[in-house]
Amino acid sequence: MNRYSRDQIAARVAQDIHEGAYVNLGIGLPTKVANYLPADREVFLHSENGLLGMGPAPAPGEEDEDLINAGKQPVTLLTGGAYFHHADSFAMMRGGHLDICVLGAFQVSETGDLANWHTGAPDAIPAVGGAMDLALGAKKVFVMMDHQTKAGESKIVPQCTYPLTGVACVNRIYTDLAVLDVTPNGLAVREMAPGLTFEELQAATSAPLLAPPLAP
């Protein structure tokens, strides 16, 4: 089955981030998006540990150990970027000042519920961080994740079975198989990996999908 690479998913998300947007990139896969934002598009990247104006990852050997994102990865700061207190950062998140947040997920439901901080397993270490604040405070929530678990189970489900991060908060889902929109009518397929059929995508997804319109 054809799949998008993680870099291809990140590049696809970057296409949907508009000029002038204030954006938070979550820990893990979402941080890759910073490397694919067009150079001629002004986007303000926010990190919950107190950064605004974050740039892409530094070149090897040019890392600054004092300049990291919320995932403790080295980053760069663009001209005009700012540092501020953690409390001010969360006030931005909770106050509706972010246009978009991009998060990873363990599960997303067909109605846009998000579970991304705890699997409920007895040996799991719960780590919600700022995910709840972002999921409810950002104007749009994009999710980036693998379509299935390593065991082949769908991560897009009729109803989340893991503890929720937010209810009906996800707007768009980007996976290694497809791009899906959460709509009032259900999960609408916008794009699929090259060569993938709708039937194959539905077989890999436990939640029902709305087929993309036929090309004219």
Secondary structure as the mmCIF struct_conf table of DSSP 4:
data_model
#
loop_
_struct_conf.conf_type_id
_struct_conf.id
_struct_conf.beg_label_comp_id
_struct_conf.beg_label_asym_id
_struct_conf.beg_label_seq_id
_struct_conf.end_label_comp_id
_struct_conf.end_label_asym_id
_struct_conf.end_label_seq_id
HELX_RH_AL_P HELX_RH_AL_P1 ARG A 6 GLN A 15
TURN_TY1_P TURN_TY1_P1 ASP A 16 ASP A 16
BEND BEND1 ILE A 17 ILE A 17
TURN_TY1_P TURN_TY1_P2 GLU A 19 GLY A 20
STRN STRN1 TYR A 22 LEU A 25
BEND BEND2 ILE A 27 GLY A 28
HELX_RH_3T_P HELX_RH_3T_P1 LEU A 29 TYR A 36
BEND BEND3 LEU A 37 LEU A 37
TURN_TY1_P TURN_TY1_P3 ALA A 39 ASP A 40
BEND BEND4 ARG A 41 ARG A 41
STRN STRN2 PHE A 44 SER A 47
TURN_TY1_P TURN_TY1_P4 GLU A 48 GLY A 50
STRN STRN3 LEU A 51 GLY A 55
HELX_LH_PP_P HELX_LH_PP_P1 ALA A 57 ALA A 59
TURN_TY1_P TURN_TY1_P5 PRO A 60 GLY A 61
TURN_TY1_P TURN_TY1_P6 GLU A 65 ASP A 66
STRN STRN4 ILE A 68 ILE A 68
TURN_TY1_P TURN_TY1_P7 ALA A 70 GLY A 71
BEND BEND5 LYS A 72 LYS A 72
STRN STRN5 PRO A 74 PRO A 74
STRN STRN6 THR A 76 TYR A 83
HELX_RH_AL_P HELX_RH_AL_P2 HIS A 86 ARG A 94
TURN_TY1_P TURN_TY1_P8 GLY A 95 GLY A 96
BEND BEND6 ASP A 99 ASP A 99
STRN STRN7 ILE A 100 LEU A 103
BEND BEND7 PHE A 106 PHE A 106
STRN STRN8 GLN A 107 SER A 109
TURN_TY1_P TURN_TY1_P9 GLU A 110 THR A 111
STRN STRN9 LEU A 114 ALA A 115
BEND BEND8 TRP A 117 TRP A 117
TURN_TY1_P TURN_TY1_P10 PRO A 122 ASP A 123
TURN_TY1_P TURN_TY1_P11 GLY A 129 GLY A 130
HELX_RH_AL_P HELX_RH_AL_P3 ALA A 131 GLY A 137
BEND BEND9 ALA A 138 LYS A 139
STRN STRN10 LYS A 140 MET A 144
BEND BEND10 HIS A 147 HIS A 147
STRN STRN11 GLN A 148 GLN A 148
TURN_TY1_P TURN_TY1_P12 LYS A 150 ALA A 151
BEND BEND11 GLY A 152 GLY A 152
STRN STRN12 SER A 154 SER A 154
BEND BEND12 LYS A 155 LYS A 155
STRN STRN13 ILE A 156 VAL A 157
BEND BEND13 PRO A 158 GLN A 159
BEND BEND14 TYR A 162 TYR A 162
HELX_LH_PP_P HELX_LH_PP_P2 PRO A 163 LEU A 164
BEND BEND15 THR A 165 THR A 165
STRN STRN14 GLY A 166 GLY A 166
BEND BEND16 VAL A 167 ALA A 168
STRN STRN15 ARG A 172 TYR A 174
BEND BEND17 ASP A 176 LEU A 177
STRN STRN16 ALA A 178 THR A 183
TURN_TY1_P TURN_TY1_P13 PRO A 184 ASN A 185
STRN STRN17 GLY A 186 MET A 192
TURN_TY1_P TURN_TY1_P14 PRO A 194 GLY A 195
HELX_RH_AL_P HELX_RH_AL_P4 PHE A 198 ALA A 203
TURN_TY1_P TURN_TY1_P15 ALA A 204 ALA A 204
BEND BEND18 SER A 206 ALA A 207
STRN STRN18 LEU A 209 LEU A 210
HELX_LH_PP_P HELX_LH_PP_P3 ALA A 211 ALA A 215
#
